[in-house]
């Protein structure tokens, strides 16, 4: 079980790095709270829809979040059930 636990730790670290990159790649939608309620410098307020590559990056980031959470929960489960 040590190999599985090591694999989960490595997978969790890789997912964390890719998740950080995915969040940093995304374009900001507004400039803070002021942009959200319409006080930003861009035309049309703070809300706009995601299109094309921006939408793909957004959903890929959510898939990475779910994968990271599943990997973390699996790591905790393996640690508590097989090291006891």
C-alpha positions as CSV (number, residue, x, y, z in Angstrom):
1,X,0.0,0.0,0.0
2,X,3.0,2.3,0.3
3,X,3.3,2.4,-3.5
4,X,-0.4,3.5,-3.8
5,X,0.0,6.1,-1.1
6,X,3.2,7.5,-2.9
7,X,1.4,7.5,-6.2
8,X,-1.5,9.5,-4.7
9,X,0.8,12.0,-3.2
10,X,2.6,12.5,-6.5
11,X,-0.7,12.8,-8.4
12,X,-1.9,15.3,-5.8
13,X,1.2,17.4,-6.2
14,X,0.9,17.3,-10.0
15,X,-2.8,18.2,-9.9
16,X,-2.0,21.1,-7.6
17,X,0.5,22.6,-9.9
18,X,-1.7,22.2,-13.0
19,X,-4.6,23.7,-11.0
20,X,-2.5,26.7,-10.0
21,X,-1.6,27.2,-13.7
22,X,-5.2,26.9,-14.7
23,X,-6.4,29.5,-12.3
24,X,-3.6,31.9,-13.3
25,X,-4.3,31.5,-17.0
26,X,-7.9,32.6,-16.6
27,X,-8.8,36.2,-17.5
28,X,-10.3,38.3,-14.8
29,X,-13.9,39.1,-15.4
30,X,-14.0,42.4,-13.4
31,X,-11.8,44.6,-11.3
32,X,-12.9,43.5,-7.8
33,X,-16.2,44.3,-6.2
34,X,-16.5,47.7,-8.0
35,X,-16.4,46.0,-11.4
36,X,-19.0,43.4,-10.3
37,X,-21.6,46.1,-9.6
38,X,-20.9,48.2,-12.6
39,X,-18.2,50.6,-11.3
40,X,-15.4,49.2,-13.3
41,X,-13.7,50.9,-16.3
42,X,-14.9,48.4,-18.9
43,X,-18.1,49.0,-20.9
44,X,-21.1,47.0,-20.0
45,X,-20.6,46.3,-16.3
46,X,-18.9,43.3,-14.8
47,X,-20.8,40.4,-16.3
48,X,-20.0,38.9,-19.6
49,X,-20.2,35.3,-20.9
50,X,-17.2,33.1,-21.5
51,X,-16.6,32.0,-25.1
52,X,-14.2,29.7,-26.9
53,X,-10.9,28.9,-25.2
54,X,-11.8,30.9,-22.1
55,X,-14.8,28.7,-21.5
56,X,-12.7,25.5,-22.1
57,X,-10.1,26.6,-19.6
58,X,-12.9,27.5,-17.1
59,X,-14.4,24.0,-17.2
60,X,-11.1,22.2,-17.3
61,X,-10.2,24.0,-14.1
62,X,-13.4,22.7,-12.5
63,X,-12.5,19.2,-13.6
64,X,-9.1,19.6,-12.1
65,X,-10.7,20.8,-8.8
66,X,-12.8,17.7,-8.6
67,X,-9.9,15.4,-9.5
68,X,-7.8,17.1,-6.8
69,X,-10.5,16.6,-4.2
70,X,-11.1,13.0,-5.1
71,X,-7.3,12.3,-5.0
72,X,-7.1,14.0,-1.6
73,X,-10.0,12.1,-0.1
74,X,-8.5,8.8,-1.5
75,X,-5.2,9.7,0.0
76,X,-6.7,10.3,3.4
77,X,-8.7,7.0,3.1
78,X,-5.7,5.0,2.2
79,X,-3.6,6.5,5.0
80,X,-6.2,5.9,7.7
81,X,-7.3,2.4,6.6
82,X,-4.0,0.8,5.8
83,X,-1.5,2.4,8.2
84,X,-3.6,1.7,11.3
